[in-house]
Amino acid sequence: MIRSEWVHCPVCKNKTRDKIRDDTVLKNYPLYCPKCKQETLIEAKKLKVTVIKEPDAKTQSQ
């Protein structure tokens, strides 16, 4: 039997509307939380969810 569980928001820790299974692989997935209204880039593999840190925008010097 394949296990599945809800994806929790990394910001507020509440359940989102997305569910992943044991065999789900996500890369650069924009996870939206309806509770805190934040969007976070995540990766998921074998029910392990990791947050992708976006590089900060650098100012251009002229």
mmCIF file as gemmi writes it, N, C-alpha and C atoms, coordinates in Angstrom:
data_model
loop_
_atom_site.group_PDB
_atom_site.id
_atom_site.type_symbol
_atom_site.label_atom_id
_atom_site.label_alt_id
_atom_site.label_comp_id
_atom_site.label_asym_id
_atom_site.label_entity_id
_atom_site.label_seq_id
_atom_site.pdbx_PDB_ins_code
_atom_site.Cartn_x
_atom_site.Cartn_y
_atom_site.Cartn_z
_atom_site.occupancy
_atom_site.B_iso_or_equiv
_atom_site.pdbx_formal_charge
_atom_site.auth_seq_id
_atom_site.auth_asym_id
_atom_site.pdbx_PDB_model_num
ATOM 1 N N . MET Axp A 1 ? 0.838 -1.186 0 1 0 ? 1 A 1
ATOM 2 C CA . MET Axp A 1 ? 0 0 0 1 0 ? 1 A 1
ATOM 3 C C . MET Axp A 1 ? 0.885 1.252 0 1 0 ? 1 A 1
ATOM 4 N N . ILE Axp A 2 ? 0.496 2.225 -0.807 1 0 ? 2 A 1
ATOM 5 C CA . ILE Axp A 2 ? 1.258 3.468 -0.918 1 0 ? 2 A 1
ATOM 6 C C . ILE Axp A 2 ? 0.765 4.46 0.134 1 0 ? 2 A 1
ATOM 7 N N . ARG Axp A 3 ? 1.7 4.971 0.939 1 0 ? 3 A 1
ATOM 8 C CA . ARG Axp A 3 ? 1.361 5.97 1.961 1 0 ? 3 A 1
ATOM 9 C C . ARG Axp A 3 ? 1.202 7.332 1.317 1 0 ? 3 A 1
ATOM 10 N N . SER Axp A 4 ? 0.348 8.134 1.895 1 0 ? 4 A 1
ATOM 11 C CA . SER Axp A 4 ? 0.209 9.513 1.435 1 0 ? 4 A 1
ATOM 12 C C . SER Axp A 4 ? -0.055 10.394 2.647 1 0 ? 4 A 1
ATOM 13 N N . GLU Axp A 5 ? 0.358 11.648 2.528 1 0 ? 5 A 1
ATOM 14 C CA . GLU Axp A 5 ? 0.111 12.597 3.616 1 0 ? 5 A 1
ATOM 15 C C . GLU Axp A 5 ? 0.001 14.006 3.053 1 0 ? 5 A 1
ATOM 16 N N . TRP Axp A 6 ? -0.587 14.882 3.858 1 0 ? 6 A 1
ATOM 17 C CA . TRP Axp A 6 ? -0.773 16.263 3.457 1 0 ? 6 A 1
ATOM 18 C C . TRP Axp A 6 ? 0.552 17.006 3.542 1 0 ? 6 A 1
ATOM 19 N N . VAL Axp A 7 ? 0.732 17.976 2.653 1 0 ? 7 A 1
ATOM 20 C CA . VAL Axp A 7 ? 1.913 18.834 2.702 1 0 ? 7 A 1
ATOM 21 C C . VAL Axp A 7 ? 1.601 19.974 3.664 1 0 ? 7 A 1
ATOM 22 N N . HIS Axp A 8 ? 2.495 20.222 4.609 1 0 ? 8 A 1
ATOM 23 C CA . HIS Axp A 8 ? 2.31 21.298 5.579 1 0 ? 8 A 1
ATOM 24 C C . HIS Axp A 8 ? 3.1 22.524 5.139 1 0 ? 8 A 1
ATOM 25 N N . CYS Axp A 9 ? 2.536 23.69 5.402 1 0 ? 9 A 1
ATOM 26 C CA . CYS Axp A 9 ? 3.178 24.951 5.06 1 0 ? 9 A 1
ATOM 27 C C . CYS Axp A 9 ? 4.433 25.122 5.917 1 0 ? 9 A 1
ATOM 28 N N . PRO Axp A 10 ? 5.58 25.452 5.296 1 0 ? 10 A 1
ATOM 29 C CA . PRO Axp A 10 ? 6.798 25.645 6.078 1 0 ? 10 A 1
ATOM 30 C C . PRO Axp A 10 ? 6.78 26.941 6.901 1 0 ? 10 A 1
ATOM 31 N N . VAL Axp A 11 ? 5.875 27.864 6.59 1 0 ? 11 A 1
ATOM 32 C CA . VAL Axp A 11 ? 5.806 29.144 7.31 1 0 ? 11 A 1
ATOM 33 C C . VAL Axp A 11 ? 4.929 29.021 8.556 1 0 ? 11 A 1
ATOM 34 N N . CYS Axp A 12 ? 3.68 28.593 8.379 1 0 ? 12 A 1
ATOM 35 C CA . CYS Axp A 12 ? 2.736 28.556 9.499 1 0 ? 12 A 1
ATOM 36 C C . CYS Axp A 12 ? 2.448 27.139 10.014 1 0 ? 12 A 1
ATOM 37 N N . LYS Axp A 13 ? 2.968 26.128 9.345 1 0 ? 13 A 1
ATOM 38 C CA . LYS Axp A 13 ? 2.843 24.716 9.747 1 0 ? 13 A 1
ATOM 39 C C . LYS Axp A 13 ? 1.436 24.143 9.629 1 0 ? 13 A 1
ATOM 40 N N . ASN Axp A 14 ? 0.533 24.821 8.928 1 0 ? 14 A 1
ATOM 41 C CA . ASN Axp A 14 ? -0.813 24.292 8.712 1 0 ? 14 A 1
ATOM 42 C C . ASN Axp A 14 ? -0.845 23.433 7.457 1 0 ? 14 A 1
ATOM 43 N N . LYS Axp A 15 ? -1.896 22.594 7.361 1 0 ? 15 A 1
ATOM 44 C CA . LYS Axp A 15 ? -2.056 21.761 6.178 1 0 ? 15 A 1
ATOM 45 C C . LYS Axp A 15 ? -2.407 22.629 4.977 1 0 ? 15 A 1
ATOM 46 N N . THR Axp A 16 ? -1.851 22.263 3.823 1 0 ? 16 A 1
ATOM 47 C CA . THR Axp A 16 ? -2.219 22.938 2.576 1 0 ? 16 A 1
ATOM 48 C C . THR Axp A 16 ? -3.237 22.061 1.848 1 0 ? 16 A 1
ATOM 49 N N . ARG Axp A 17 ? -3.574 22.426 0.635 1 0 ? 17 A 1
ATOM 50 C CA . ARG Axp A 17 ? -4.55 21.644 -0.136 1 0 ? 17 A 1
ATOM 51 C C . ARG Axp A 17 ? -3.89 20.551 -0.959 1 0 ? 17 A 1
ATOM 52 N N . ASP Axp A 18 ? -2.586 20.366 -0.779 1 0 ? 18 A 1
ATOM 53 C CA . ASP Axp A 18 ? -1.847 19.389 -1.575 1 0 ? 18 A 1
ATOM 54 C C . ASP Axp A 18 ? -1.515 18.154 -0.752 1 0 ? 18 A 1
ATOM 55 N N . LYS Axp A 19 ? -1.598 17.018 -1.409 1 0 ? 19 A 1
ATOM 56 C CA . LYS Axp A 19 ? -1.283 15.748 -0.776 1 0 ? 19 A 1
ATOM 57 C C . LYS Axp A 19 ? -0.223 15.062 -1.632 1 0 ? 19 A 1
ATOM 58 N N . ILE Axp A 20 ? 0.78 14.459 -0.995 1 0 ? 20 A 1
ATOM 59 C CA . ILE Axp A 20 ? 1.809 13.737 -1.737 1 0 ? 20 A 1
ATOM 60 C C . ILE Axp A 20 ? 1.815 12.285 -1.305 1 0 ? 20 A 1
ATOM 61 N N . ARG Axp A 21 ? 2.253 11.432 -2.233 1 0 ? 21 A 1
ATOM 62 C CA . ARG Axp A 21 ? 2.35 10.004 -1.958 1 0 ? 21 A 1
ATOM 63 C C . ARG Axp A 21 ? 3.806 9.608 -1.817 1 0 ? 21 A 1
ATOM 64 N N . ASP Axp A 22 ? 4.029 8.361 -1.447 1 0 ? 22 A 1
ATOM 65 C CA . ASP Axp A 22 ? 5.382 7.824 -1.275 1 0 ? 22 A 1
ATOM 66 C C . ASP Axp A 22 ? 6.218 7.954 -2.549 1 0 ? 22 A 1
ATOM 67 N N . ASP Axp A 23 ? 5.585 7.816 -3.699 1 0 ? 23 A 1
ATOM 68 C CA . ASP Axp A 23 ? 6.307 7.834 -4.973 1 0 ? 23 A 1
ATOM 69 C C . ASP Axp A 23 ? 6.263 9.19 -5.678 1 0 ? 23 A 1
ATOM 70 N N . THR Axp A 24 ? 5.831 10.246 -4.979 1 0 ? 24 A 1
ATOM 71 C CA . THR Axp A 24 ? 5.76 11.587 -5.556 1 0 ? 24 A 1
ATOM 72 C C . THR Axp A 24 ? 7.129 12.253 -5.552 1 0 ? 24 A 1
ATOM 73 N N . VAL Axp A 25 ? 7.48 12.87 -6.688 1 0 ? 25 A 1
ATOM 74 C CA . VAL Axp A 25 ? 8.71 13.645 -6.79 1 0 ? 25 A 1
ATOM 75 C C . VAL Axp A 25 ? 8.331 15.032 -7.296 1 0 ? 25 A 1
ATOM 76 N N . LEU Axp A 26 ? 8.624 16.056 -6.501 1 0 ? 26 A 1
ATOM 77 C CA . LEU Axp A 26 ? 8.357 17.443 -6.878 1 0 ? 26 A 1
ATOM 78 C C . LEU Axp A 26 ? 9.671 18.199 -6.937 1 0 ? 26 A 1
ATOM 79 N N . LYS Axp A 27 ? 9.803 19.057 -7.933 1 0 ? 27 A 1
ATOM 80 C CA . LYS Axp A 27 ? 10.981 19.897 -8.069 1 0 ? 27 A 1
ATOM 81 C C . LYS Axp A 27 ? 10.527 21.297 -8.423 1 0 ? 27 A 1
ATOM 82 N N . ASN Axp A 28 ? 11.002 22.292 -7.669 1 0 ? 28 A 1
ATOM 83 C CA . ASN Axp A 28 ? 10.623 23.692 -7.889 1 0 ? 28 A 1
ATOM 84 C C . ASN Axp A 28 ? 9.103 23.871 -7.913 1 0 ? 28 A 1
ATOM 85 N N . TYR Axp A 29 ? 8.438 23.293 -6.933 1 0 ? 29 A 1
ATOM 86 C CA . TYR Axp A 29 ? 6.983 23.356 -6.856 1 0 ? 29 A 1
ATOM 87 C C . TYR Axp A 29 ? 6.557 24.567 -6.029 1 0 ? 29 A 1
ATOM 88 N N . PRO Axp A 30 ? 5.725 25.456 -6.59 1 0 ? 30 A 1
ATOM 89 C CA . PRO Axp A 30 ? 5.263 26.621 -5.826 1 0 ? 30 A 1
ATOM 90 C C . PRO Axp A 30 ? 4.089 26.234 -4.917 1 0 ? 30 A 1
ATOM 91 N N . LEU Axp A 31 ? 4.379 26.01 -3.656 1 0 ? 31 A 1
ATOM 92 C CA . LEU Axp A 31 ? 3.372 25.605 -2.685 1 0 ? 31 A 1
ATOM 93 C C . LEU Axp A 31 ? 2.683 26.851 -2.137 1 0 ? 31 A 1
ATOM 94 N N . TYR Axp A 32 ? 1.352 26.901 -2.277 1 0 ? 32 A 1
ATOM 95 C CA . TYR Axp A 32 ? 0.581 28.044 -1.777 1 0 ? 32 A 1
ATOM 96 C C . TYR Axp A 32 ? -0.187 27.625 -0.533 1 0 ? 32 A 1
ATOM 97 N N . CYS Axp A 33 ? -0.123 28.444 0.495 1 0 ? 33 A 1
ATOM 98 C CA . CYS Axp A 33 ? -0.85 28.186 1.74 1 0 ? 33 A 1
ATOM 99 C C . CYS Axp A 33 ? -2.061 29.108 1.805 1 0 ? 33 A 1
ATOM 100 N N . PRO Axp A 34 ? -3.28 28.536 1.867 1 0 ? 34 A 1
ATOM 101 C CA . PRO Axp A 34 ? -4.476 29.381 1.931 1 0 ? 34 A 1
ATOM 102 C C . PRO Axp A 34 ? -4.63 30.085 3.276 1 0 ? 34 A 1
ATOM 103 N N . LYS Axp A 35 ? -3.985 29.582 4.304 1 0 ? 35 A 1
ATOM 104 C CA . LYS Axp A 35 ? -4.109 30.175 5.643 1 0 ? 35 A 1
ATOM 105 C C . LYS Axp A 35 ? -3.273 31.45 5.767 1 0 ? 35 A 1
ATOM 106 N N . CYS Axp A 36 ? -1.967 31.355 5.469 1 0 ? 36 A 1
ATOM 107 C CA . CYS Axp A 36 ? -1.101 32.531 5.628 1 0 ? 36 A 1
ATOM 108 C C . CYS Axp A 36 ? -0.861 33.267 4.307 1 0 ? 36 A 1
ATOM 109 N N . LYS Axp A 37 ? -1.408 32.724 3.21 1 0 ? 37 A 1
ATOM 110 C CA . LYS Axp A 37 ? -1.338 33.349 1.885 1 0 ? 37 A 1
ATOM 111 C C . LYS Axp A 37 ? 0.104 33.576 1.406 1 0 ? 37 A 1
ATOM 112 N N . GLN Axp A 38 ? 0.988 32.643 1.769 1 0 ? 38 A 1
ATOM 113 C CA . GLN Axp A 38 ? 2.386 32.695 1.334 1 0 ? 38 A 1
ATOM 114 C C . GLN Axp A 38 ? 2.606 31.635 0.263 1 0 ? 38 A 1
ATOM 115 N N . GLU Axp A 39 ? 3.501 31.927 -0.647 1 0 ? 39 A 1
ATOM 116 C CA . GLU Axp A 39 ? 3.901 30.95 -1.657 1 0 ? 39 A 1
ATOM 117 C C . GLU Axp A 39 ? 5.376 30.63 -1.444 1 0 ? 39 A 1
ATOM 118 N N . THR Axp A 40 ? 5.693 29.335 -1.372 1 0 ? 40 A 1
ATOM 119 C CA . THR Axp A 40 ? 7.046 28.891 -1.088 1 0 ? 40 A 1
ATOM 120 C C . THR Axp A 40 ? 7.446 27.839 -2.105 1 0 ? 40 A 1
ATOM 121 N N . LEU Axp A 41 ? 8.673 27.912 -2.596 1 0 ? 41 A 1
ATOM 122 C CA . LEU Axp A 41 ? 9.186 26.891 -3.499 1 0 ? 41 A 1
ATOM 123 C C . LEU Axp A 41 ? 9.66 25.7 -2.675 1 0 ? 41 A 1
ATOM 124 N N . ILE Axp A 42 ? 9.186 24.496 -3.061 1 0 ? 42 A 1
ATOM 125 C CA . ILE Axp A 42 ? 9.59 23.3 -2.33 1 0 ? 42 A 1
ATOM 126 C C . ILE Axp A 42 ? 10.047 22.209 -3.292 1 0 ? 42 A 1
ATOM 127 N N . GLU Axp A 43 ? 10.723 21.226 -2.733 1 0 ? 43 A 1
ATOM 128 C CA . GLU Axp A 43 ? 11.037 19.975 -3.411 1 0 ? 43 A 1
ATOM 129 C C . GLU Axp A 43 ? 10.552 18.866 -2.503 1 0 ? 43 A 1
ATOM 130 N N . ALA Axp A 44 ? 10.07 17.774 -3.092 1 0 ? 44 A 1
ATOM 131 C CA . ALA Axp A 44 ? 9.594 16.649 -2.289 1 0 ? 44 A 1
ATOM 132 C C . ALA Axp A 44 ? 10.015 15.345 -2.937 1 0 ? 44 A 1
ATOM 133 N N . LYS Axp A 45 ? 10.474 14.428 -2.107 1 0 ? 45 A 1
ATOM 134 C CA . LYS Axp A 45 ? 10.859 13.1 -2.573 1 0 ? 45 A 1
ATOM 135 C C . LYS Axp A 45 ? 10.71 12.13 -1.409 1 0 ? 45 A 1
ATOM 136 N N . LYS Axp A 46 ? 9.977 11.052 -1.615 1 0 ? 46 A 1
ATOM 137 C CA . LYS Axp A 46 ? 9.731 10.031 -0.589 1 0 ? 46 A 1
ATOM 138 C C . LYS Axp A 46 ? 9.157 10.636 0.692 1 0 ? 46 A 1
ATOM 139 N N . LEU Axp A 47 ? 8.146 11.485 0.546 1 0 ? 47 A 1
ATOM 140 C CA . LEU Axp A 47 ? 7.431 12.152 1.643 1 0 ? 47 A 1
ATOM 141 C C . LEU Axp A 47 ? 8.303 13.105 2.449 1 0 ? 47 A 1
ATOM 142 N N . LYS Axp A 48 ? 9.489 13.45 1.947 1 0 ? 48 A 1
ATOM 143 C CA . LYS Axp A 48 ? 10.352 14.42 2.624 1 0 ? 48 A 1
ATOM 144 C C . LYS Axp A 48 ? 10.298 15.725 1.836 1 0 ? 48 A 1
ATOM 145 N N . VAL Axp A 49 ? 9.834 16.783 2.477 1 0 ? 49 A 1
ATOM 146 C CA . VAL Axp A 49 ? 9.673 18.087 1.835 1 0 ? 49 A 1
ATOM 147 C C . VAL Axp A 49 ? 10.803 19.009 2.288 1 0 ? 49 A 1
ATOM 148 N N . THR Axp A 50 ? 11.473 19.646 1.311 1 0 ? 50 A 1
ATOM 149 C CA . THR Axp A 50 ? 12.514 20.616 1.634 1 0 ? 50 A 1
ATOM 150 C C . THR Axp A 50 ? 12.18 21.941 0.962 1 0 ? 50 A 1
ATOM 151 N N . VAL Axp A 51 ? 12.509 23.027 1.635 1 0 ? 51 A 1
ATOM 152 C CA . VAL Axp A 51 ? 12.242 24.376 1.127 1 0 ? 51 A 1
ATOM 153 C C . VAL Axp A 51 ? 13.443 24.829 0.31 1 0 ? 51 A 1
ATOM 154 N N . ILE Axp A 52 ? 13.162 25.407 -0.857 1 0 ? 52 A 1
ATOM 155 C CA . ILE Axp A 52 ? 14.22 25.942 -1.716 1 0 ? 52 A 1
ATOM 156 C C . ILE Axp A 52 ? 14.387 27.415 -1.385 1 0 ? 52 A 1
ATOM 157 N N . LYS Axp A 53 ? 15.583 27.796 -0.996 1 0 ? 53 A 1
ATOM 158 C CA . LYS Axp A 53 ? 15.868 29.204 -0.701 1 0 ? 53 A 1
ATOM 159 C C . LYS Axp A 53 ? 16.138 29.929 -2.008 1 0 ? 53 A 1
ATOM 160 N N . GLU Axp A 54 ? 15.386 30.993 -2.245 1 0 ? 54 A 1
ATOM 161 C CA . GLU Axp A 54 ? 15.611 31.794 -3.442 1 0 ? 54 A 1
ATOM 162 C C . GLU Axp A 54 ? 16.732 32.776 -3.168 1 0 ? 54 A 1
ATOM 163 N N . PRO Axp A 55 ? 17.645 32.927 -4.11 1 0 ? 55 A 1
ATOM 164 C CA . PRO Axp A 55 ? 18.716 33.915 -3.906 1 0 ? 55 A 1
ATOM 165 C C . PRO Axp A 55 ? 18.149 35.328 -3.9 1 0 ? 55 A 1
ATOM 166 N N . ASP Axp A 56 ? 18.681 36.15 -3.007 1 0 ? 56 A 1
ATOM 167 C CA . ASP Axp A 56 ? 18.222 37.534 -2.918 1 0 ? 56 A 1
ATOM 168 C C . ASP Axp A 56 ? 18.643 38.303 -4.169 1 0 ? 56 A 1
ATOM 169 N N . ALA Axp A 57 ? 17.802 39.224 -4.567 1 0 ? 57 A 1
ATOM 170 C CA . ALA Axp A 57 ? 18.125 40.052 -5.74 1 0 ? 57 A 1
ATOM 171 C C . ALA Axp A 57 ? 19.275 40.996 -5.382 1 0 ? 57 A 1
ATOM 172 N N . LYS Axp A 58 ? 20.257 41.043 -6.25 1 0 ? 58 A 1
ATOM 173 C CA . LYS Axp A 58 ? 21.405 41.918 -6.019 1 0 ? 58 A 1
ATOM 174 C C . LYS Axp A 58 ? 21.252 43.177 -6.854 1 0 ? 58 A 1
ATOM 175 N N . THR Axp A 59 ? 21.675 44.283 -6.309 1 0 ? 59 A 1
ATOM 176 C CA . THR Axp A 59 ? 21.599 45.533 -7.064 1 0 ? 59 A 1
ATOM 177 C C . THR Axp A 59 ? 22.723 45.591 -8.062 1 0 ? 59 A 1
ATOM 178 N N . GLN Axp A 60 ? 22.436 46.171 -9.191 1 0 ? 60 A 1
ATOM 179 C CA . GLN Axp A 60 ? 23.454 46.303 -10.22 1 0 ? 60 A 1
ATOM 180 C C . GLN Axp A 60 ? 24.204 47.612 -10.021 1 0 ? 60 A 1
ATOM 181 N N . SER Axp A 61 ? 25.501 47.523 -10.03 1 0 ? 61 A 1
ATOM 182 C CA . SER Axp A 61 ? 26.304 48.75 -9.912 1 0 ? 61 A 1
ATOM 183 C C . SER Axp A 61 ? 26.696 49.218 -11.31 1 0 ? 61 A 1
ATOM 184 N N . GLN Axp A 62 ? 26.634 50.521 -11.507 1 0 ? 62 A 1
ATOM 185 C CA . GLN Axp A 62 ? 26.934 51.056 -12.842 1 0 ? 62 A 1
ATOM 186 C C . GLN Axp A 62 ? 28.181 51.877 -12.827 1 0 ? 62 A 1
